[in-house]
């Protein structure tokens, strides 16, 4: 179970690295394709805001990788649980305010990682 928990944490970190790249560097080019329900003219206007969000996603990814590198098992688990909970809550907020799909992309994998971590 510990291996599964670590793999889920790593998978979620990779997802957040992708989100960071998308929001910081591809917001104007790929944003209109991914968020087809939004007006294309808003992407240049919100570029700085998206980049700021991307930076936070990068911090989340870094924290998850960090949790895997901590040698003390208790500390590693506590750090991983805290940042998993952060991603879980962010996914719920995104689902409530932006798109229900965010819950499936962020909250569900985070919740599974928390469960796997607690069972390991």
C-alpha positions as CSV (number, residue, x, y, z in Angstrom):
1,X,0.0,0.0,0.0
2,X,2.9,2.3,0.7
3,X,4.1,1.9,-2.9
4,X,0.6,2.7,-4.2
5,X,0.4,5.8,-2.0
6,X,3.8,7.0,-3.3
7,X,2.8,6.4,-6.9
8,X,-0.5,8.3,-6.4
9,X,1.4,11.2,-4.8
10,X,3.9,11.2,-7.7
11,X,1.1,11.1,-10.3
12,X,-0.7,14.0,-8.6
13,X,2.6,16.0,-8.5
14,X,3.1,15.4,-12.3
15,X,-0.5,16.5,-12.9
16,X,0.3,19.8,-11.0
17,X,3.5,20.3,-13.0
18,X,1.4,20.0,-16.1
19,X,-1.2,22.5,-14.7
20,X,1.7,24.8,-13.8
21,X,3.1,24.7,-17.3
22,X,-0.4,25.2,-18.9
23,X,-1.3,28.2,-16.7
24,X,2.1,29.9,-16.8
25,X,3.2,29.2,-20.4
26,X,0.3,28.0,-22.5
27,X,-2.6,29.9,-21.2
28,X,-3.2,31.9,-24.3
29,X,-2.5,29.2,-26.8
30,X,-4.2,26.1,-25.3
31,X,-6.6,27.8,-22.9
32,X,-9.3,28.6,-25.5
33,X,-9.2,24.9,-26.6
34,X,-9.4,23.5,-23.1
35,X,-12.0,26.0,-21.8
36,X,-14.1,26.3,-24.9
37,X,-17.0,27.7,-23.0
38,X,-15.1,30.9,-22.2
39,X,-14.6,33.8,-24.6
40,X,-11.2,33.6,-26.4
41,X,-10.6,37.3,-25.8
42,X,-10.4,36.8,-22.0
43,X,-7.2,34.7,-22.1
44,X,-4.8,37.6,-22.9
45,X,-6.5,39.7,-20.3
46,X,-6.1,37.0,-17.6
47,X,-2.6,35.8,-18.5
48,X,-1.0,37.2,-15.3
49,X,-3.7,35.8,-13.1
50,X,-3.3,32.3,-14.7
51,X,0.5,32.5,-14.3
52,X,0.0,33.3,-10.6
53,X,-2.3,30.3,-10.2
54,X,0.3,28.2,-12.1
55,X,3.0,29.2,-9.7
56,X,0.9,27.9,-6.8
57,X,0.4,24.7,-8.7
58,X,4.1,24.4,-9.0
59,X,4.5,24.9,-5.3
60,X,2.0,22.1,-4.7
61,X,3.9,19.8,-7.0
62,X,7.2,20.6,-5.2
63,X,5.6,19.9,-1.8
64,X,4.4,16.5,-3.0
65,X,7.8,15.6,-4.3
66,X,9.4,16.9,-1.1
67,X,7.0,14.6,0.9
68,X,8.4,11.6,-1.0
69,X,12.0,12.6,-0.2
70,X,11.7,13.0,3.6
71,X,13.4,10.0,5.3
72,X,11.4,10.1,8.5
73,X,8.3,8.1,7.8
74,X,6.0,10.0,10.2
75,X,7.1,13.4,8.9
76,X,6.8,12.2,5.3
77,X,3.2,11.0,5.9
78,X,2.2,14.2,7.7
79,X,3.6,16.5,5.0
80,X,2.0,14.3,2.3
81,X,-1.4,14.3,4.1
82,X,-1.3,18.1,4.5
83,X,-0.6,18.9,0.9
84,X,-3.0,16.1,-0.3
85,X,-5.7,17.8,1.7
86,X,-4.8,21.2,0.2
87,X,-5.2,19.7,-3.3
88,X,-8.4,18.0,-2.3
89,X,-9.9,21.2,-1.0
90,X,-8.7,23.2,-4.0
91,X,-10.4,20.6,-6.2
92,X,-13.7,21.0,-4.4
93,X,-13.5,24.7,-4.6
94,X,-12.7,24.6,-8.3
95,X,-15.6,22.2,-8.9
96,X,-18.0,24.5,-7.0
97,X,-16.8,27.7,-8.8
98,X,-15.4,26.7,-12.2
99,X,-16.2,23.2,-13.5
100,X,-17.3,19.9,-11.9
101,X,-14.6,18.3,-14.0
102,X,-12.0,19.7,-11.6
103,X,-13.3,17.5,-8.8
104,X,-12.5,14.4,-10.9
105,X,-9.1,15.7,-11.9
106,X,-8.0,17.0,-8.5
107,X,-10.2,15.9,-5.6
108,X,-10.8,12.3,-6.5
109,X,-7.1,11.4,-7.1
110,X,-6.1,13.3,-4.0
111,X,-8.7,11.5,-1.9
112,X,-7.5,8.2,-3.2
113,X,-3.9,9.1,-2.3
114,X,-5.0,10.1,1.2
115,X,-6.8,6.8,1.7
116,X,-3.8,4.8,0.3
117,X,-1.5,6.8,2.5
118,X,-3.6,6.2,5.6
119,X,-3.8,2.5,4.9
120,X,-0.1,2.1,4.3
